[in-house]
Amino acid sequence: MASSLNTLLHKIIRNGTLIVRGPGGDRQFGSGGDRRVVIRFADEAAERELYADPQLKLGELYMDGRLTVEEGDIYEFLALVKDNTLSEGLTFGMIWRGILRMLASQFRNRVPINHNRRNVAHHYDLDERLFSLFLDEDWQYSCAYFNPPGISLDEAQLTKKRHIAAKLLAEEGQRVLEIGSGWGGMAMYLAEASGVDVTGITLSTEQLKISRERATKRGLNKSVRFELQDYYYLQPHTKYDRVVSVGMFEHVGRLNYRRFFNKVNDVLADDGVMVLHSIGQPYPALYNAPWIEKYIFPGGYIPAISEVMPAVEKAGLLVSDIEILPMHYAHTLRHWRQRFMDNREKAAAVYDERFVRMWEFYLAASEMAFTHENFFIFQMQIVKKRTAVPDNRDYILLREAELKALEESRIRPDRIAV
């Protein structure tokens, strides 16, 4: 085993047991106990690469099969390391790479090039069969709402849609804009449950195709439409009574927050309501996680609420409610990862084994962000006038009850066929 990595692991792993196997034999790290993970390196070069740049190389080595987990799984390995990580475990190489990434991030943030379409295609225009392997029946690719705890993923995603619809205070006949419409499930729920007219915009050609097919299948062509459009080019003369955005804000980029909320201000009616559902992190990041940036979400950025609020205020908008959902995405990602791994052979048939390991690492690392790094979901309700929403939160539960009663008779579910 490379002596540098050996020294680093002795510093980091103090609680639990990590067994490392490789060309140099087996080594044990930690104080023992019930937590035990066993990993194997295929070659000594892999050990040196991991020591030099763990933020990038851990995921790459796992993708390439040069690092495997023989006892436990990749999430348990990541959790064991995270539970033990101390600042003294940082090496000079990690520090200077971090500085370079911070500088590169600052440079990219200041170059006014719009790569939104390309970045969206990188992830959301993947083969649709992939998403069928782990998402719920409605293909909700955002955090579910496990209330009450222990409900199924399908139930939790329906509960999420109901919760957001209740906060929107949508009324029959209103016009609704959805920014980032995914595969159409939220828009169709609003149209059927609340009787509103919905326009959904997306930058994914694959999602657009499926959304339009679903709307036609459910007979919603007159009340739901989907367009391939960037929010920035929405026309200010077209006003919407309600605006909703679920799981899209993470792709806006922190230097574009003012632009985003200015556009919301342009298109939202004076007595309108917006609900923004987004991942949040506890403090602003100096740079994105390099592996996620390179392989999963190029150009994405998870905001801190402290970065969002000034942009809302400067756009002349008011925040009428914020709800923090700290662990619901951890539960969602656990469901997704378990479903995906149950279908790993099908995923490998669509792509290959390297892709399967990449996707498993992505889901496991994302879950760990919520279980170990204080990431959360925030739902922010935004208005132009305080009188647009009630002065208490009782209406949310009342609306949810009304919507739940309507769902059985109004919602025409369709499982997305692939």
Secondary structure, 3 states (H helix, E strand, C coil): CCHHHHHHHHHHCCCEEEEEEECCEEEEEEEECCCEEEEEECCHHHHHHHHHCHHHHHHHHHHCCCEEEEECCHHHHHHHHHHHCCHHHCCHHHHHHHHHHHHHHHHHHCCCCCCHHHHHHHHHCCCHHHHHCCCCCCCCCCCCCCCCCCCCHHHHHHHHHHHHHHHHCCCCCCEEEEECCCCCHHHHHHHHHHCCEEEEEECCHHHHHHHHHHHHHCCCCCCEEEEECCHHHCCCCCCEEEEEEECCHHHCCHHHHHHHHHHHHHHEEEEEEEEEEEEECCCCCCCCCHHHHHHCCCCCCCCCHHHHHHHHHHCCCEEEEEEEECCHHHHHHHHHHHHHHHCHHHHHHHCCHHHHHHHHHHHHHHHHHHHHCCCEEEEEEEECCHHHCCCCCHHHHHHHHHHHHHHHHHCCCCCCCC
